[in-house]
Amino acid sequence: MSALPANWVDIKLSEVAQVTSGIGFPNEYQGHTSGDLPFFKVSDISHAVLANRGELKTANHYVTYEIAEKLKGKPLVPGSTVFAKIGEAVRLNRRATAVTPCLIDNNVMAVKAMEGVNDRYVHQFLRTVDFGESARSTTVPSLRKGDVEELRFPLAPAVEQKRIADKLDAVLTRVDAVNTRLARVAPLLKRFRQSVLAAATSGRLTEDWRIANPSFNAQSWLDEISSKSRNSSGRKPLEPSLADLSDTVQLPETWTVTGLDSIAADKPHALKAGPFGSALKKSMYVQQGYKIYGQEQVIAGDETVGEYFIDDEKFAELKACAVESGDILISLVGTIGRVLVLSPNALPGIINPRLVKLSLHTEVNRSYFSFYLRSPVALSFFEGNSHGGTMDILNLGILRSLPLLIPPPEEQTEIVRRVETLFAFADRLEARLAQAQTAATRLTPALLAKAFRGELVPQDPNDEPAAELLRRLQAERATAPKASAGRGRKAAVQSEG
């Protein structure tokens, strides 16, 4: 620990606080929603920190005083700091404060300051300790009572402890408020992007542009390109209509409605789902070869992730599922309707059974249809028409029946320009948000570190030195009667006081 102010002392935590481990909580006593004492578990700590400003008030389990005695449970005194002592919850470093007498189970530990030492000061100090690093390096992280008792503790004068605790309460409340406000921005940006896409794919975004730039009807343009796709596929394309969408969808006069078949490329397998059944198994994967594209890439929005490949022979067998630069990949299972457009640098490969690939006609604006497939109208259609029990599932038939709202090509270009401009603005805001969140995240540990270096509030030379407080605590401990063997309810509570 760095040099402390002259009237502070560097000691072990056990010299000024009592560390207590929880007790076993048999199933037969669990499940009661009322009683004399709340019985807190790790989940209660998480709930208190995330939803109740760190205060342990209510629990999922309660016991009577009689059961507490039977379990040899010694109730904690209000003001105790409570935290997980075993399992991955240790790494979360969550600290809660008991505000009522309570019991804790054997996955939990508590620290209670001695008389004359400020509980809130001790609590804030414990927030500076990374128990994830202090935990025993075993398969399951765990803390021992001695690990906590041996912590070096900067004991400030009693009145300064209160000043520090009060100051931390004030500034950290403001920091928490800042973090709460910042956390609300990301959902707003997500809704903003969806609003932009909704306006773009309904014609509202370019309503002024259509007035200033009269253009021919999109149907004539579509007729020119769709006939080739009909001839190459050998299958009559589906022709969805507005009736398949929400009644609120209004189509501009120069727009038209069609399906994916009509805008697919003039080649076989332009609209193709991944291989079925046993056509693709992990046992067929090789170290290098043709890349397998799946939901991993689509959900991440990054075609470079993933390291699964097949050899030349398997690629030739599944060539109908092959992809190339510019293809749009659409997820079918679980996280449905996610979209990824393959870049010019995309590795040659195939899609797995959880994806559909769409190769668009060369005259079709890929960016517009990528935006359309991510728009609220498309996502609502997917959600309303998906099937499955434990997870949502789309299929190629559902995708083929998706109504596409098609503007003339010039308007497609203008829509893409405006959407990209607005998205770039949102990206800049998102970058600034990330910077602000990083700075705000650093504030709490920086303020706590400053507090326990003696730099948060000024020292008062008239304060009783911490060394005097420590000597008094040691003298009181030396003369205090030993605790009796009995652990009756009243004795237990009083001994903690």
Contacts in CASP RR format, 6 or more apart in sequence:
PFRMAT RR
TARGET T0000
AUTHOR 0000-0000-0000
METHOD contacts of the structure
MODEL  1
MSALPANWVDIKLSEVAQVTSGIGFPNEYQGHTSGDLPFFKVSDISHAVL
ANRGELKTANHYVTYEIAEKLKGKPLVPGSTVFAKIGEAVRLNRRATAVT
PCLIDNNVMAVKAMEGVNDRYVHQFLRTVDFGESARSTTVPSLRKGDVEE
LRFPLAPAVEQKRIADKLDAVLTRVDAVNTRLARVAPLLKRFRQSVLAAA
TSGRLTEDWRIANPSFNAQSWLDEISSKSRNSSGRKPLEPSLADLSDTVQ
LPETWTVTGLDSIAADKPHALKAGPFGSALKKSMYVQQGYKIYGQEQVIA
GDETVGEYFIDDEKFAELKACAVESGDILISLVGTIGRVLVLSPNALPGI
INPRLVKLSLHTEVNRSYFSFYLRSPVALSFFEGNSHGGTMDILNLGILR
SLPLLIPPPEEQTEIVRRVETLFAFADRLEARLAQAQTAATRLTPALLAK
AFRGELVPQDPNDEPAAELLRRLQAERATAPKASAGRGRKAAVQSEG
1 10 0 8 1.000
1 152 0 8 1.000
1 154 0 8 1.000
2 453 0 8 1.000
4 10 0 8 1.000
4 154 0 8 1.000
4 453 0 8 1.000
4 454 0 8 1.000
5 156 0 8 1.000
5 454 0 8 1.000
5 459 0 8 1.000
6 459 0 8 1.000
7 156 0 8 1.000
7 157 0 8 1.000
7 160 0 8 1.000
7 459 0 8 1.000
7 461 0 8 1.000
7 463 0 8 1.000
7 465 0 8 1.000
7 466 0 8 1.000
7 467 0 8 1.000
8 154 0 8 1.000
8 155 0 8 1.000
8 156 0 8 1.000
8 157 0 8 1.000
8 454 0 8 1.000
8 466 0 8 1.000
9 154 0 8 1.000
9 155 0 8 1.000
9 466 0 8 1.000
9 467 0 8 1.000
9 470 0 8 1.000
10 152 0 8 1.000
10 153 0 8 1.000
10 154 0 8 1.000
10 155 0 8 1.000
11 152 0 8 1.000
11 153 0 8 1.000
11 155 0 8 1.000
11 470 0 8 1.000
12 149 0 8 1.000
12 150 0 8 1.000
12 151 0 8 1.000
12 152 0 8 1.000
12 153 0 8 1.000
13 19 0 8 1.000
13 111 0 8 1.000
13 122 0 8 1.000
13 148 0 8 1.000
13 149 0 8 1.000
13 150 0 8 1.000
13 151 0 8 1.000
13 152 0 8 1.000
13 153 0 8 1.000
14 146 0 8 1.000
14 149 0 8 1.000
14 150 0 8 1.000
15 153 0 8 1.000
15 155 0 8 1.000
15 470 0 8 1.000
15 473 0 8 1.000
15 474 0 8 1.000
16 113 0 8 1.000
16 114 0 8 1.000
16 117 0 8 1.000
16 122 0 8 1.000
16 153 0 8 1.000
16 155 0 8 1.000
16 470 0 8 1.000
16 473 0 8 1.000
17 111 0 8 1.000
17 112 0 8 1.000
17 113 0 8 1.000
17 114 0 8 1.000
17 117 0 8 1.000
17 122 0 8 1.000
17 153 0 8 1.000
18 111 0 8 1.000
18 112 0 8 1.000
18 114 0 8 1.000
18 496 0 8 1.000
19 109 0 8 1.000
19 110 0 8 1.000
19 111 0 8 1.000
19 145 0 8 1.000
19 146 0 8 1.000
19 148 0 8 1.000
19 149 0 8 1.000
20 74 0 8 1.000
20 76 0 8 1.000
20 80 0 8 1.000
20 104 0 8 1.000
20 109 0 8 1.000
20 110 0 8 1.000
20 111 0 8 1.000
20 112 0 8 1.000
21 85 0 8 1.000
21 106 0 8 1.000
21 108 0 8 1.000
21 109 0 8 1.000
21 145 0 8 1.000
22 103 0 8 1.000
22 104 0 8 1.000
22 105 0 8 1.000
22 106 0 8 1.000
22 107 0 8 1.000
22 108 0 8 1.000
22 109 0 8 1.000
22 110 0 8 1.000
23 71 0 8 1.000
23 72 0 8 1.000
23 73 0 8 1.000
23 103 0 8 1.000
23 104 0 8 1.000
23 105 0 8 1.000
23 106 0 8 1.000
24 71 0 8 1.000
24 105 0 8 1.000
24 106 0 8 1.000
25 39 0 8 1.000
25 41 0 8 1.000
25 61 0 8 1.000
25 71 0 8 1.000
25 103 0 8 1.000
25 105 0 8 1.000
25 106 0 8 1.000
26 71 0 8 1.000
29 39 0 8 1.000
29 61 0 8 1.000
29 63 0 8 1.000
29 67 0 8 1.000
29 71 0 8 1.000
30 39 0 8 1.000
30 61 0 8 1.000
31 60 0 8 1.000
31 61 0 8 1.000
32 61 0 8 1.000
32 62 0 8 1.000
32 63 0 8 1.000
33 60 0 8 1.000
33 61 0 8 1.000
33 62 0 8 1.000
34 62 0 8 1.000
35 62 0 8 1.000
35 63 0 8 1.000
35 64 0 8 1.000
36 62 0 8 1.000
36 63 0 8 1.000
36 64 0 8 1.000
36 65 0 8 1.000
36 68 0 8 1.000
37 62 0 8 1.000
37 63 0 8 1.000
37 64 0 8 1.000
37 65 0 8 1.000
37 68 0 8 1.000
37 75 0 8 1.000
37 101 0 8 1.000
37 102 0 8 1.000
37 103 0 8 1.000
38 44 0 8 1.000
38 56 0 8 1.000
38 57 0 8 1.000
38 58 0 8 1.000
38 59 0 8 1.000
38 61 0 8 1.000
38 62 0 8 1.000
38 100 0 8 1.000
38 102 0 8 1.000
38 103 0 8 1.000
39 59 0 8 1.000
39 61 0 8 1.000
39 62 0 8 1.000
39 63 0 8 1.000
39 102 0 8 1.000
39 103 0 8 1.000
39 104 0 8 1.000
39 105 0 8 1.000
40 56 0 8 1.000
40 59 0 8 1.000
40 82 0 8 1.000
40 98 0 8 1.000
40 102 0 8 1.000
40 103 0 8 1.000
40 104 0 8 1.000
40 105 0 8 1.000
40 108 0 8 1.000
41 59 0 8 1.000
41 60 0 8 1.000
41 61 0 8 1.000
41 104 0 8 1.000
41 105 0 8 1.000
41 107 0 8 1.000
41 108 0 8 1.000
42 84 0 8 1.000
42 89 0 8 1.000
42 105 0 8 1.000
42 107 0 8 1.000
42 108 0 8 1.000
43 60 0 8 1.000
44 56 0 8 1.000
44 59 0 8 1.000
44 60 0 8 1.000
44 96 0 8 1.000
45 56 0 8 1.000
45 82 0 8 1.000
45 83 0 8 1.000
45 84 0 8 1.000
45 89 0 8 1.000
45 94 0 8 1.000
45 95 0 8 1.000
45 96 0 8 1.000
45 108 0 8 1.000
46 89 0 8 1.000
46 92 0 8 1.000
46 94 0 8 1.000
48 54 0 8 1.000
48 55 0 8 1.000
48 56 0 8 1.000
48 57 0 8 1.000
48 96 0 8 1.000
48 97 0 8 1.000
49 94 0 8 1.000
49 95 0 8 1.000
49 96 0 8 1.000
54 95 0 8 1.000
54 96 0 8 1.000
54 97 0 8 1.000
55 96 0 8 1.000
55 97 0 8 1.000
55 99 0 8 1.000
56 82 0 8 1.000
56 96 0 8 1.000
56 97 0 8 1.000
56 98 0 8 1.000
56 99 0 8 1.000
56 100 0 8 1.000
56 102 0 8 1.000
57 99 0 8 1.000
57 100 0 8 1.000
59 102 0 8 1.000
63 71 0 8 1.000
63 103 0 8 1.000
65 489 0 8 1.000
68 75 0 8 1.000
68 103 0 8 1.000
68 489 0 8 1.000
69 487 0 8 1.000
69 488 0 8 1.000
69 489 0 8 1.000
71 103 0 8 1.000
72 487 0 8 1.000
73 103 0 8 1.000
73 487 0 8 1.000
73 492 0 8 1.000
74 487 0 8 1.000
74 492 0 8 1.000
74 495 0 8 1.000
74 496 0 8 1.000
75 101 0 8 1.000
75 102 0 8 1.000
75 103 0 8 1.000
75 489 0 8 1.000
75 492 0 8 1.000
75 493 0 8 1.000
75 496 0 8 1.000
76 82 0 8 1.000
76 98 0 8 1.000
76 101 0 8 1.000
76 102 0 8 1.000
76 103 0 8 1.000
76 104 0 8 1.000
76 110 0 8 1.000
76 112 0 8 1.000
76 496 0 8 1.000
77 98 0 8 1.000
77 101 0 8 1.000
77 112 0 8 1.000
77 493 0 8 1.000
77 496 0 8 1.000
77 497 0 8 1.000
78 98 0 8 1.000
78 99 0 8 1.000
78 100 0 8 1.000
78 101 0 8 1.000
79 97 0 8 1.000
79 98 0 8 1.000
79 99 0 8 1.000
79 112 0 8 1.000
79 113 0 8 1.000
79 119 0 8 1.000
79 123 0 8 1.000
80 97 0 8 1.000
80 98 0 8 1.000
80 110 0 8 1.000
80 111 0 8 1.000
80 112 0 8 1.000
80 119 0 8 1.000
81 95 0 8 1.000
81 96 0 8 1.000
81 97 0 8 1.000
81 98 0 8 1.000
81 110 0 8 1.000
81 111 0 8 1.000
81 112 0 8 1.000
81 119 0 8 1.000
81 122 0 8 1.000
81 123 0 8 1.000
81 126 0 8 1.000
82 95 0 8 1.000
82 96 0 8 1.000
82 97 0 8 1.000
82 98 0 8 1.000
82 104 0 8 1.000
82 108 0 8 1.000
82 109 0 8 1.000
82 110 0 8 1.000
83 93 0 8 1.000
83 94 0 8 1.000
83 95 0 8 1.000
83 96 0 8 1.000
83 108 0 8 1.000
83 109 0 8 1.000
83 110 0 8 1.000
83 126 0 8 1.000
83 131 0 8 1.000
84 90 0 8 1.000
84 92 0 8 1.000
84 94 0 8 1.000
84 107 0 8 1.000
84 108 0 8 1.000
84 109 0 8 1.000
84 131 0 8 1.000
85 107 0 8 1.000
85 108 0 8 1.000
85 109 0 8 1.000
85 142 0 8 1.000
85 143 0 8 1.000
86 107 0 8 1.000
86 140 0 8 1.000
86 141 0 8 1.000
86 142 0 8 1.000
86 143 0 8 1.000
87 107 0 8 1.000
87 140 0 8 1.000
87 141 0 8 1.000
87 142 0 8 1.000
88 141 0 8 1.000
89 107 0 8 1.000
90 131 0 8 1.000
90 132 0 8 1.000
90 135 0 8 1.000
90 141 0 8 1.000
90 142 0 8 1.000
90 143 0 8 1.000
91 131 0 8 1.000
91 132 0 8 1.000
91 135 0 8 1.000
91 141 0 8 1.000
93 127 0 8 1.000
93 129 0 8 1.000
93 130 0 8 1.000
93 131 0 8 1.000
93 132 0 8 1.000
95 123 0 8 1.000
95 126 0 8 1.000
95 127 0 8 1.000
97 119 0 8 1.000
97 123 0 8 1.000
98 110 0 8 1.000
101 493 0 8 1.000
104 110 0 8 1.000
109 143 0 8 1.000
109 145 0 8 1.000
109 148 0 8 1.000
111 122 0 8 1.000
111 126 0 8 1.000
111 148 0 8 1.000
112 119 0 8 1.000
112 496 0 8 1.000
113 119 0 8 1.000
113 121 0 8 1.000
113 122 0 8 1.000
114 473 0 8 1.000
114 477 0 8 1.000
115 473 0 8 1.000
115 476 0 8 1.000
115 497 0 8 1.000
116 158 0 8 1.000
116 469 0 8 1.000
116 473 0 8 1.000
117 155 0 8 1.000
117 158 0 8 1.000
117 161 0 8 1.000
117 469 0 8 1.000
117 473 0 8 1.000
118 158 0 8 1.000
118 161 0 8 1.000
118 162 0 8 1.000
118 165 0 8 1.000
120 165 0 8 1.000
120 168 0 8 1.000
120 169 0 8 1.000
121 156 0 8 1.000
121 161 0 8 1.000
121 162 0 8 1.000
121 164 0 8 1.000
121 165 0 8 1.000
124 164 0 8 1.000
124 165 0 8 1.000
124 168 0 8 1.000
124 448 0 8 1.000
124 451 0 8 1.000
124 452 0 8 1.000
125 153 0 8 1.000
125 154 0 8 1.000
125 448 0 8 1.000
125 452 0 8 1.000
127 444 0 8 1.000
127 448 0 8 1.000
128 445 0 8 1.000
128 448 0 8 1.000
128 449 0 8 1.000
128 452 0 8 1.000
129 151 0 8 1.000
131 143 0 8 1.000
132 141 0 8 1.000
134 143 0 8 1.000
134 147 0 8 1.000
135 141 0 8 1.000
135 142 0 8 1.000
135 143 0 8 1.000
135 147 0 8 1.000
136 142 0 8 1.000
136 143 0 8 1.000
136 144 0 8 1.000
136 147 0 8 1.000
154 452 0 8 1.000
154 453 0 8 1.000
154 454 0 8 1.000
155 466 0 8 1.000
155 469 0 8 1.000
155 470 0 8 1.000
156 164 0 8 1.000
156 454 0 8 1.000
156 466 0 8 1.000
157 460 0 8 1.000
157 463 0 8 1.000
157 464 0 8 1.000
157 465 0 8 1.000
157 466 0 8 1.000
157 469 0 8 1.000
158 463 0 8 1.000
158 464 0 8 1.000
158 466 0 8 1.000
158 469 0 8 1.000
159 460 0 8 1.000
159 463 0 8 1.000
159 464 0 8 1.000
160 457 0 8 1.000
160 459 0 8 1.000
160 460 0 8 1.000
160 463 0 8 1.000
163 457 0 8 1.000
164 451 0 8 1.000
164 454 0 8 1.000
164 456 0 8 1.000
164 457 0 8 1.000
167 451 0 8 1.000
167 456 0 8 1.000
167 457 0 8 1.000
168 447 0 8 1.000
168 448 0 8 1.000
168 451 0 8 1.000
168 456 0 8 1.000
171 447 0 8 1.000
172 444 0 8 1.000
172 447 0 8 1.000
175 440 0 8 1.000
175 443 0 8 1.000
175 444 0 8 1.000
175 447 0 8 1.000
178 440 0 8 1.000
178 443 0 8 1.000
179 437 0 8 1.000
179 440 0 8 1.000
179 441 0 8 1.000
182 433 0 8 1.000
182 436 0 8 1.000
182 437 0 8 1.000
182 440 0 8 1.000
185 429 0 8 1.000
185 433 0 8 1.000
186 430 0 8 1.000
186 433 0 8 1.000
189 426 0 8 1.000
189 429 0 8 1.000
189 430 0 8 1.000
189 433 0 8 1.000
192 422 0 8 1.000
192 426 0 8 1.000
193 423 0 8 1.000
193 426 0 8 1.000
194 375 0 8 1.000
194 376 0 8 1.000
196 205 0 8 1.000
196 419 0 8 1.000
196 422 0 8 1.000
196 423 0 8 1.000
196 426 0 8 1.000
197 371 0 8 1.000
197 372 0 8 1.000
197 374 0 8 1.000
197 375 0 8 1.000
197 376 0 8 1.000
197 419 0 8 1.000
198 204 0 8 1.000
198 375 0 8 1.000
198 376 0 8 1.000
198 377 0 8 1.000
199 205 0 8 1.000
200 206 0 8 1.000
200 371 0 8 1.000
200 375 0 8 1.000
200 415 0 8 1.000
200 418 0 8 1.000
200 419 0 8 1.000
201 371 0 8 1.000
201 372 0 8 1.000
201 375 0 8 1.000
201 377 0 8 1.000
201 378 0 8 1.000
201 405 0 8 1.000
201 415 0 8 1.000
202 249 0 8 1.000
202 250 0 8 1.000
202 377 0 8 1.000
202 405 0 8 1.000
203 210 0 8 1.000
203 252 0 8 1.000
203 255 0 8 1.000
203 405 0 8 1.000
203 407 0 8 1.000
203 415 0 8 1.000
205 415 0 8 1.000
205 418 0 8 1.000
205 419 0 8 1.000
206 407 0 8 1.000
206 411 0 8 1.000
206 414 0 8 1.000
206 415 0 8 1.000
206 418 0 8 1.000
207 252 0 8 1.000
209 411 0 8 1.000
209 414 0 8 1.000
210 252 0 8 1.000
210 254 0 8 1.000
210 411 0 8 1.000
213 410 0 8 1.000
213 411 0 8 1.000
213 414 0 8 1.000
215 254 0 8 1.000
215 408 0 8 1.000
215 410 0 8 1.000
215 411 0 8 1.000
216 254 0 8 1.000
216 408 0 8 1.000
217 253 0 8 1.000
217 254 0 8 1.000
217 256 0 8 1.000
217 408 0 8 1.000
218 254 0 8 1.000
218 255 0 8 1.000
218 256 0 8 1.000
218 406 0 8 1.000
218 407 0 8 1.000
218 408 0 8 1.000
218 409 0 8 1.000
218 411 0 8 1.000
219 256 0 8 1.000
221 363 0 8 1.000
221 408 0 8 1.000
221 409 0 8 1.000
222 256 0 8 1.000
222 258 0 8 1.000
222 262 0 8 1.000
222 263 0 8 1.000
222 406 0 8 1.000
225 262 0 8 1.000
225 263 0 8 1.000
225 361 0 8 1.000
225 363 0 8 1.000
225 364 0 8 1.000
226 237 0 8 1.000
226 258 0 8 1.000
226 261 0 8 1.000
226 262 0 8 1.000
226 263 0 8 1.000
228 266 0 8 1.000
228 361 0 8 1.000
229 237 0 8 1.000
229 261 0 8 1.000
229 262 0 8 1.000
229 263 0 8 1.000
229 264 0 8 1.000
229 265 0 8 1.000
229 266 0 8 1.000
229 270 0 8 1.000
229 361 0 8 1.000
230 236 0 8 1.000
230 237 0 8 1.000
230 261 0 8 1.000
230 262 0 8 1.000
231 266 0 8 1.000
232 266 0 8 1.000
232 267 0 8 1.000
232 268 0 8 1.000
232 270 0 8 1.000
233 261 0 8 1.000
233 264 0 8 1.000
233 268 0 8 1.000
233 270 0 8 1.000
233 271 0 8 1.000
235 261 0 8 1.000
237 259 0 8 1.000
237 261 0 8 1.000
237 262 0 8 1.000
237 400 0 8 1.000
238 259 0 8 1.000
238 261 0 8 1.000
238 397 0 8 1.000
238 400 0 8 1.000
238 401 0 8 1.000
239 258 0 8 1.000
239 259 0 8 1.000
239 262 0 8 1.000
240 257 0 8 1.000
240 258 0 8 1.000
240 259 0 8 1.000
240 401 0 8 1.000
240 402 0 8 1.000
240 403 0 8 1.000
240 404 0 8 1.000
241 257 0 8 1.000
241 403 0 8 1.000
242 249 0 8 1.000
242 251 0 8 1.000
242 257 0 8 1.000
242 403 0 8 1.000
244 381 0 8 1.000
244 401 0 8 1.000
244 402 0 8 1.000
244 403 0 8 1.000
245 377 0 8 1.000
245 381 0 8 1.000
245 403 0 8 1.000
246 377 0 8 1.000
246 380 0 8 1.000
249 377 0 8 1.000
249 405 0 8 1.000
251 257 0 8 1.000
251 405 0 8 1.000
252 407 0 8 1.000
254 407 0 8 1.000
254 408 0 8 1.000
254 411 0 8 1.000
255 405 0 8 1.000
255 406 0 8 1.000
255 407 0 8 1.000
255 408 0 8 1.000
256 406 0 8 1.000
257 403 0 8 1.000
257 404 0 8 1.000
257 405 0 8 1.000
257 406 0 8 1.000
258 403 0 8 1.000
258 404 0 8 1.000
258 406 0 8 1.000
259 400 0 8 1.000
259 401 0 8 1.000
259 402 0 8 1.000
259 403 0 8 1.000
259 404 0 8 1.000
260 271 0 8 1.000
260 358 0 8 1.000
260 399 0 8 1.000
260 400 0 8 1.000
260 402 0 8 1.000
260 404 0 8 1.000
261 271 0 8 1.000
261 400 0 8 1.000
262 404 0 8 1.000
263 360 0 8 1.000
263 361 0 8 1.000
263 364 0 8 1.000
263 369 0 8 1.000
263 404 0 8 1.000
263 406 0 8 1.000
264 270 0 8 1.000
264 271 0 8 1.000
264 358 0 8 1.000
264 359 0 8 1.000
264 360 0 8 1.000
264 361 0 8 1.000
265 359 0 8 1.000
265 360 0 8 1.000
265 361 0 8 1.000
265 362 0 8 1.000
266 361 0 8 1.000
267 359 0 8 1.000
268 320 0 8 1.000
269 320 0 8 1.000
269 321 0 8 1.000
269 322 0 8 1.000
269 359 0 8 1.000
270 358 0 8 1.000
270 359 0 8 1.000
270 360 0 8 1.000
271 356 0 8 1.000
271 357 0 8 1.000
271 358 0 8 1.000
271 359 0 8 1.000
271 396 0 8 1.000
271 399 0 8 1.000
271 400 0 8 1.000
272 320 0 8 1.000
272 321 0 8 1.000
272 351 0 8 1.000
272 356 0 8 1.000
272 357 0 8 1.000
272 396 0 8 1.000
273 321 0 8 1.000
273 332 0 8 1.000
273 351 0 8 1.000
273 353 0 8 1.000
273 355 0 8 1.000
273 356 0 8 1.000
273 395 0 8 1.000
273 396 0 8 1.000
274 321 0 8 1.000
274 350 0 8 1.000
274 351 0 8 1.000
274 352 0 8 1.000
274 353 0 8 1.000
274 354 0 8 1.000
274 355 0 8 1.000
274 356 0 8 1.000
274 357 0 8 1.000
275 318 0 8 1.000
275 321 0 8 1.000
275 350 0 8 1.000
275 352 0 8 1.000
275 353 0 8 1.000
276 353 0 8 1.000
277 353 0 8 1.000
279 317 0 8 1.000
279 318 0 8 1.000
280 292 0 8 1.000
280 310 0 8 1.000
280 314 0 8 1.000
280 318 0 8 1.000
280 350 0 8 1.000
280 352 0 8 1.000
280 353 0 8 1.000
282 308 0 8 1.000
284 310 0 8 1.000
284 314 0 8 1.000
285 292 0 8 1.000
285 308 0 8 1.000
285 309 0 8 1.000
285 310 0 8 1.000
286 309 0 8 1.000
286 310 0 8 1.000
286 311 0 8 1.000
287 309 0 8 1.000
288 309 0 8 1.000
289 309 0 8 1.000
289 310 0 8 1.000
289 311 0 8 1.000
289 312 0 8 1.000
289 315 0 8 1.000
290 309 0 8 1.000
290 310 0 8 1.000
290 311 0 8 1.000
290 312 0 8 1.000
290 314 0 8 1.000
290 315 0 8 1.000
290 322 0 8 1.000
290 347 0 8 1.000
290 348 0 8 1.000
290 349 0 8 1.000
290 350 0 8 1.000
291 306 0 8 1.000
291 308 0 8 1.000
291 309 0 8 1.000
291 347 0 8 1.000
291 348 0 8 1.000
291 349 0 8 1.000
291 350 0 8 1.000
292 308 0 8 1.000
292 309 0 8 1.000
292 310 0 8 1.000
292 349 0 8 1.000
292 350 0 8 1.000
292 351 0 8 1.000
292 352 0 8 1.000
293 303 0 8 1.000
293 323 0 8 1.000
293 329 0 8 1.000
293 342 0 8 1.000
293 349 0 8 1.000
293 350 0 8 1.000
293 351 0 8 1.000
293 352 0 8 1.000
293 355 0 8 1.000
294 329 0 8 1.000
294 331 0 8 1.000
294 351 0 8 1.000
294 352 0 8 1.000
294 354 0 8 1.000
294 355 0 8 1.000
295 331 0 8 1.000
295 333 0 8 1.000
295 335 0 8 1.000
295 338 0 8 1.000
295 352 0 8 1.000
295 354 0 8 1.000
295 355 0 8 1.000
296 305 0 8 1.000
296 306 0 8 1.000
297 303 0 8 1.000
297 304 0 8 1.000
297 305 0 8 1.000
297 306 0 8 1.000
297 329 0 8 1.000
297 340 0 8 1.000
298 329 0 8 1.000
298 330 0 8 1.000
298 331 0 8 1.000
298 338 0 8 1.000
298 339 0 8 1.000
298 340 0 8 1.000
298 355 0 8 1.000
299 331 0 8 1.000
299 335 0 8 1.000
299 338 0 8 1.000
301 338 0 8 1.000
301 340 0 8 1.000
303 340 0 8 1.000
303 342 0 8 1.000
303 343 0 8 1.000
303 346 0 8 1.000
303 347 0 8 1.000
310 318 0 8 1.000
310 349 0 8 1.000
310 350 0 8 1.000
315 322 0 8 1.000
315 349 0 8 1.000
315 350 0 8 1.000
318 350 0 8 1.000
319 350 0 8 1.000
321 350 0 8 1.000
321 351 0 8 1.000
321 357 0 8 1.000
322 348 0 8 1.000
322 349 0 8 1.000
322 350 0 8 1.000
323 329 0 8 1.000
323 342 0 8 1.000
323 346 0 8 1.000
323 348 0 8 1.000
323 349 0 8 1.000
323 350 0 8 1.000
323 351 0 8 1.000
323 357 0 8 1.000
324 342 0 8 1.000
324 346 0 8 1.000
324 348 0 8 1.000
324 359 0 8 1.000
325 342 0 8 1.000
325 343 0 8 1.000
325 344 0 8 1.000
325 345 0 8 1.000
325 346 0 8 1.000
326 341 0 8 1.000
326 342 0 8 1.000
326 343 0 8 1.000
326 344 0 8 1.000
326 346 0 8 1.000
326 359 0 8 1.000
326 360 0 8 1.000
326 366 0 8 1.000
327 341 0 8 1.000
327 342 0 8 1.000
327 346 0 8 1.000
327 357 0 8 1.000
327 358 0 8 1.000
327 359 0 8 1.000
328 339 0 8 1.000
328 340 0 8 1.000
328 341 0 8 1.000
328 342 0 8 1.000
328 357 0 8 1.000
328 358 0 8 1.000
328 359 0 8 1.000
328 360 0 8 1.000
328 366 0 8 1.000
328 369 0 8 1.000
328 370 0 8 1.000
328 373 0 8 1.000
329 339 0 8 1.000
329 340 0 8 1.000
329 341 0 8 1.000
329 342 0 8 1.000
329 351 0 8 1.000
329 355 0 8 1.000
329 356 0 8 1.000
329 357 0 8 1.000
329 358 0 8 1.000
330 337 0 8 1.000
330 338 0 8 1.000
330 339 0 8 1.000
330 355 0 8 1.000
330 356 0 8 1.000
330 357 0 8 1.000
330 358 0 8 1.000
330 373 0 8 1.000
330 394 0 8 1.000
330 399 0 8 1.000
331 337 0 8 1.000
331 338 0 8 1.000
331 339 0 8 1.000
331 354 0 8 1.000
331 355 0 8 1.000
331 394 0 8 1.000
332 353 0 8 1.000
332 354 0 8 1.000
332 355 0 8 1.000
332 356 0 8 1.000
332 393 0 8 1.000
332 394 0 8 1.000
332 395 0 8 1.000
333 354 0 8 1.000
333 391 0 8 1.000
333 392 0 8 1.000
333 393 0 8 1.000
333 394 0 8 1.000
334 391 0 8 1.000
334 392 0 8 1.000
334 393 0 8 1.000
336 382 0 8 1.000
336 383 0 8 1.000
336 386 0 8 1.000
336 392 0 8 1.000
336 393 0 8 1.000
336 394 0 8 1.000
337 373 0 8 1.000
337 374 0 8 1.000
337 378 0 8 1.000
337 379 0 8 1.000
337 382 0 8 1.000
337 394 0 8 1.000
339 370 0 8 1.000
339 373 0 8 1.000
339 374 0 8 1.000
341 366 0 8 1.000
341 367 0 8 1.000
341 370 0 8 1.000
351 357 0 8 1.000
356 394 0 8 1.000
356 396 0 8 1.000
356 399 0 8 1.000
358 369 0 8 1.000
360 366 0 8 1.000
360 369 0 8 1.000
363 409 0 8 1.000
365 409 0 8 1.000
365 412 0 8 1.000
365 413 0 8 1.000
365 416 0 8 1.000
367 416 0 8 1.000
367 419 0 8 1.000
367 420 0 8 1.000
368 407 0 8 1.000
368 412 0 8 1.000
368 413 0 8 1.000
368 415 0 8 1.000
368 416 0 8 1.000
369 404 0 8 1.000
371 415 0 8 1.000
371 416 0 8 1.000
371 419 0 8 1.000
372 378 0 8 1.000
372 404 0 8 1.000
372 405 0 8 1.000
377 405 0 8 1.000
378 402 0 8 1.000
381 402 0 8 1.000
381 403 0 8 1.000
382 392 0 8 1.000
382 394 0 8 1.000
382 398 0 8 1.000
382 402 0 8 1.000
383 392 0 8 1.000
385 394 0 8 1.000
385 398 0 8 1.000
385 401 0 8 1.000
386 392 0 8 1.000
386 393 0 8 1.000
386 394 0 8 1.000
386 398 0 8 1.000
387 393 0 8 1.000
407 415 0 8 1.000
447 456 0 8 1.000
450 456 0 8 1.000
451 457 0 8 1.000
483 495 0 8 1.000
484 491 0 8 1.000
END
